[in-house]
Amino acid sequence: MFHWIANSRSGFVALLLAACIVAMAIYALPALLAWSMGSPQRMAITLLDVLLGWTILGWIAALIWAIMSGNGGSFDEDPPPRREPWMR
């Protein structure tokens, strides 16, 4: 099925383009999360991701910061216990 990719120049270019798009999406994941979750520090997270995202530690720091700031500062938010109306 993927025989054309291995044996043609255009197939290799298509595969290379797809790999670049996936790599850029993974690289921008912390910034995308910060913007989509409405983080108040989204510009700082984006700058950290752009400037230091190429290092593994910078990318992980930006990812954790985006998740923590968009979730109210905690990883585990337990929902309030459900109470039946007759249990007052």
LOLUMTI-938041 format. One record per residue: residue number from 1; residue in one letter; x, z, y of N, C-alpha, C in turn. Coordinates in steps of 0.001 Angstrom, whole numbers. Layout:
residues N
+-----+----+---------+---------+---------+---------+---------+---------+---------+---------+---------+
|   i | aa |    n_px |    n_pz |    n_py |   ca_px |   ca_pz |   ca_py |    c_px |    c_pz |    c_py |
+-----+----+---------+---------+---------+---------+---------+---------+---------+---------+---------+
| NUM |  A |       X |       Z |       Y |       X |       Z |       Y |       X |       Z |       Y |
...
+-----+----+---------+---------+---------+---------+---------+---------+---------+---------+---------+
end
This chain:
residues 88
+-----+----+---------+---------+---------+---------+---------+---------+---------+---------+---------+
|   i | aa |    n_px |    n_pz |    n_py |   ca_px |   ca_pz |   ca_py |    c_px |    c_pz |    c_py |
+-----+----+---------+---------+---------+---------+---------+---------+---------+---------+---------+
|   1 |  M |     815 |       0 |   -1191 |       0 |       0 |       0 |     860 |       0 |    1257 |
|   2 |  F |    1910 |     814 |    1288 |    2791 |     872 |    2448 |    4037 |      15 |    2252 |
|   3 |  H |    3936 |   -1016 |    1472 |    5073 |   -1890 |    1193 |    5538 |   -2612 |    2456 |
|   4 |  W |    4627 |   -2950 |    3346 |    4987 |   -3669 |    4573 |    5808 |   -2805 |    5514 |
|   5 |  I |    5660 |   -1474 |    5426 |    6421 |    -597 |    6314 |    7902 |    -616 |    5962 |
|   6 |  A |    8198 |    -579 |    4682 |    9589 |    -498 |    4246 |   10318 |   -1834 |    4358 |
|   7 |  N |    9599 |   -2922 |    4273 |   10259 |   -4232 |    4203 |   10104 |   -5085 |    5449 |
|   8 |  S |    9600 |   -4542 |    6538 |    9467 |   -5360 |    7739 |    9892 |   -4566 |    8962 |
|   9 |  R |   10353 |   -5304 |    9943 |   10790 |   -4665 |   11183 |    9602 |   -4112 |   11964 |
|  10 |  S |    8493 |   -4822 |   11994 |    7326 |   -4353 |   12730 |    6715 |   -3107 |   12070 |
|  11 |  G |    6809 |   -3018 |   10762 |    6324 |   -1827 |   10073 |    7159 |    -609 |   10417 |
|  12 |  F |    8461 |    -814 |   10502 |    9344 |     292 |   10878 |    9077 |     745 |   12303 |
|  13 |  V |    8841 |    -191 |   13203 |    8550 |     142 |   14597 |    7223 |     901 |   14688 |
|  14 |  A |    6226 |     483 |   13920 |    4937 |    1176 |   13915 |    5089 |    2599 |   13387 |
|  15 |  L |    5876 |    2759 |   12340 |    6118 |    4090 |   11784 |    6897 |    4959 |   12763 |
|  16 |  L |    7878 |    4382 |   13429 |    8655 |    5108 |   14422 |    7784 |    5527 |   15611 |
|  17 |  L |    6893 |    4662 |   16052 |    5980 |    4975 |   17153 |    5024 |    6106 |   16764 |
|  18 |  A |    4494 |    6054 |   15557 |    3595 |    7114 |   15089 |    4340 |    8441 |   14992 |
|  19 |  A |    5574 |    8424 |   14524 |    6365 |    9652 |   14425 |    6664 |   10222 |   15812 |
|  20 |  C |    6924 |    9373 |   16785 |    7181 |    9842 |   18152 |    5941 |   10473 |   18767 |
|  21 |  I |    4781 |    9901 |   18517 |    3534 |   10453 |   19054 |    3254 |   11820 |   18431 |
|  22 |  V |    3459 |   11951 |   17127 |    3252 |   13242 |   16465 |    4259 |   14274 |   16970 |
|  23 |  A |    5513 |   13872 |   17143 |    6537 |   14798 |   17630 |    6228 |   15269 |   19052 |
|  24 |  M |    5762 |   14373 |   19913 |    5421 |   14769 |   21285 |    4206 |   15689 |   21310 |
|  25 |  A |    3253 |   15472 |   20415 |    2086 |   16354 |   20355 |    2490 |   17753 |   19900 |
|  26 |  I |    3386 |   17841 |   18939 |    3865 |   19148 |   18476 |    4682 |   19820 |   19571 |
|  27 |  Y |    5503 |   19060 |   20271 |    6314 |   19600 |   21359 |    5436 |   20162 |   22475 |
|  28 |  A |    4333 |   19502 |   22777 |    3458 |   19911 |   23870 |    2370 |   20882 |   23427 |
|  29 |  L |    2370 |   21303 |   22173 |    1325 |   22172 |   21667 |    1144 |   23462 |   22461 |
|  30 |  P |    2206 |   24196 |   22828 |    1985 |   25408 |   23625 |    1316 |   25133 |   24972 |
|  31 |  A |    1726 |   24080 |   25641 |    1119 |   23739 |   26931 |    -335 |   23313 |   26746 |
|  32 |  L |    -612 |   22539 |   25718 |   -1984 |   22115 |   25459 |   -2884 |   23304 |   25144 |
|  33 |  L |   -2364 |   24246 |   24364 |   -3138 |   25450 |   24056 |   -3400 |   26270 |   25315 |
|  34 |  A |   -2384 |   26428 |   26150 |   -2555 |   27215 |   27376 |   -3612 |   26591 |   28277 |
|  35 |  W |   -3587 |   25283 |   28431 |   -4556 |   24623 |   29297 |   -5946 |   24643 |   28686 |
|  36 |  S |   -6050 |   24455 |   27371 |   -7371 |   24410 |   26749 |   -8019 |   25789 |   26663 |
|  37 |  M |   -7206 |   26851 |   26566 |   -7745 |   28204 |   26485 |   -7945 |   28825 |   27861 |
|  38 |  G |   -7574 |   28121 |   28916 |   -7769 |   28607 |   30271 |   -6875 |   29780 |   30628 |
|  39 |  S |   -5650 |   29739 |   30191 |   -4721 |   30827 |   30457 |   -4395 |   30901 |   31946 |
|  40 |  P |   -4332 |   32113 |   32507 |   -3972 |   32221 |   33928 |   -2516 |   31846 |   34190 |
|  41 |  Q |   -1661 |   31873 |   33203 |    -243 |   31506 |   33353 |      47 |   30119 |   32784 |
|  42 |  R |    -906 |   29216 |   32828 |    -728 |   27906 |   32183 |     395 |   27079 |   32802 |
|  43 |  M |     616 |   27192 |   34112 |    1713 |   26435 |   34729 |    3074 |   26975 |   34282 |
|  44 |  A |    3207 |   28291 |   34203 |    4469 |   28881 |   33756 |    4735 |   28557 |   32285 |
|  45 |  I |    3699 |   28573 |   31480 |    3856 |   28229 |   30063 |    4250 |   26763 |   29923 |
|  46 |  T |    3644 |   25911 |   30723 |    3986 |   24487 |   30681 |    5431 |   24264 |   31104 |
|  47 |  L |    5872 |   24947 |   32157 |    7269 |   24811 |   32596 |    8242 |   25321 |   31531 |
|  48 |  L |    7919 |   26446 |   30913 |    8766 |   26963 |   29843 |    8825 |   25981 |   28686 |
|  49 |  D |    7689 |   25392 |   28343 |    7652 |   24433 |   27241 |    8438 |   23172 |   27569 |
|  50 |  V |    8315 |   22697 |   28799 |    9023 |   21462 |   29177 |   10526 |   21694 |   29293 |
|  51 |  L |   10908 |   22815 |   29917 |   12331 |   23047 |   30175 |   13082 |   23614 |   28973 |
|  52 |  L |   12457 |   24516 |   28221 |   13158 |   25155 |   27104 |   12512 |   24892 |   25755 |
|  53 |  G |   11539 |   24003 |   25714 |   10870 |   23706 |   24452 |   11760 |   23021 |   23438 |
|  54 |  W |   12817 |   22372 |   23893 |   13721 |   21694 |   22966 |   14500 |   22692 |   22115 |
|  55 |  T |   14618 |   23919 |   22594 |   15207 |   24954 |   21749 |   14078 |   25549 |   20922 |
|  56 |  I |   14366 |   25950 |   19752 |   13329 |   26508 |   18890 |   12783 |   27808 |   19489 |
|  57 |  L |   13661 |   28645 |   20023 |   13223 |   29919 |   20586 |   12337 |   29728 |   21816 |
|  58 |  G |   12664 |   28765 |   22655 |   11839 |   28492 |   23836 |   10457 |   27991 |   23453 |
|  59 |  W |   10383 |   27144 |   22433 |    9106 |   26618 |   21977 |    8252 |   27730 |   21363 |
|  60 |  I |    8879 |   28581 |   20538 |    8151 |   29690 |   19917 |    7679 |   30678 |   20980 |
|  61 |  A |    8518 |   30968 |   21964 |    8127 |   31880 |   23045 |    6947 |   31311 |   23824 |
|  62 |  A |    6979 |   30021 |   24130 |    5870 |   29398 |   24856 |    4600 |   29400 |   24015 |
|  63 |  L |    4727 |   29185 |   22719 |    3562 |   29191 |   21837 |    2937 |   30580 |   21763 |
|  64 |  I |    3755 |   31602 |   21585 |    3234 |   32965 |   21509 |    2611 |   33366 |   22843 |
|  65 |  W |    3263 |   33023 |   23948 |    2741 |   33345 |   25268 |    1396 |   32662 |   25504 |
|  66 |  A |    1277 |   31407 |   25087 |      16 |   30684 |   25269 |   -1099 |   31313 |   24446 |
|  67 |  I |    -799 |   31703 |   23234 |   -1817 |   32306 |   22378 |   -2211 |   33683 |   22902 |
|  68 |  M |   -1218 |   34470 |   23300 |   -1505 |   35821 |   23775 |   -2266 |   35815 |   25104 |
|  69 |  S |   -1904 |   34953 |   26023 |   -2554 |   34971 |   27333 |   -3947 |   34368 |   27282 |
|  70 |  G |   -4182 |   33472 |   26366 |   -5506 |   32870 |   26257 |   -6476 |   33712 |   25467 |
|  71 |  N |   -5959 |   34719 |   24771 |   -6809 |   35538 |   23908 |   -6997 |   36934 |   24483 |
|  72 |  G |   -6756 |   37136 |   25738 |   -6939 |   38431 |   26347 |   -5830 |   39415 |   26032 |
|  73 |  G |   -4697 |   38956 |   25520 |   -3564 |   39821 |   25280 |   -3513 |   40454 |   23915 |
|  74 |  S |   -4401 |   40076 |   23007 |   -4325 |   40657 |   21665 |   -4622 |   39588 |   20630 |
|  75 |  F |   -4006 |   39741 |   19483 |   -4223 |   38786 |   18407 |   -5519 |   39069 |   17648 |
|  76 |  D |   -5861 |   40324 |   17516 |   -7023 |   40662 |   16701 |   -8134 |   41244 |   17562 |
|  77 |  E |   -9140 |   40459 |   17734 |  -10307 |   40919 |   18464 |  -11432 |   41098 |   17462 |
|  78 |  D |  -11727 |   42343 |   17157 |  -12803 |   42621 |   16228 |  -14132 |   42509 |   16961 |
|  79 |  P |  -15089 |   41838 |   16354 |  -16397 |   41775 |   17007 |  -17061 |   43141 |   16950 |
|  80 |  P |  -17927 |   43420 |   17894 |  -18605 |   44713 |   17847 |  -19464 |   44806 |   16595 |
|  81 |  P |  -19575 |   46002 |   16032 |  -20371 |   46123 |   14808 |  -21832 |   45793 |   15070 |
|  82 |  R |  -22400 |   45098 |   14126 |  -23807 |   44712 |   14268 |  -24689 |   45885 |   13865 |
|  83 |  R |  -25629 |   46177 |   14717 |  -26552 |   47272 |   14432 |  -27960 |   46700 |   14332 |
|  84 |  E |  -28615 |   47139 |   13341 |  -30021 |   46717 |   13174 |  -30879 |   47458 |   14198 |
|  85 |  P |  -31975 |   46869 |   14644 |  -32812 |   47498 |   15674 |  -33374 |   48858 |   15250 |
|  86 |  W |  -33604 |   49067 |   13978 |  -34203 |   50326 |   13528 |  -33178 |   51435 |   13338 |
|  87 |  M |  -31882 |   51151 |   13570 |  -30839 |   52163 |   13362 |  -30370 |   52762 |   14674 |
|  88 |  R |  -31222 |   53067 |   15582 |  -30816 |   53601 |   16875 |  -30664 |   55049 |   16857 |
+-----+----+---------+---------+---------+---------+---------+---------+---------+---------+---------+
end
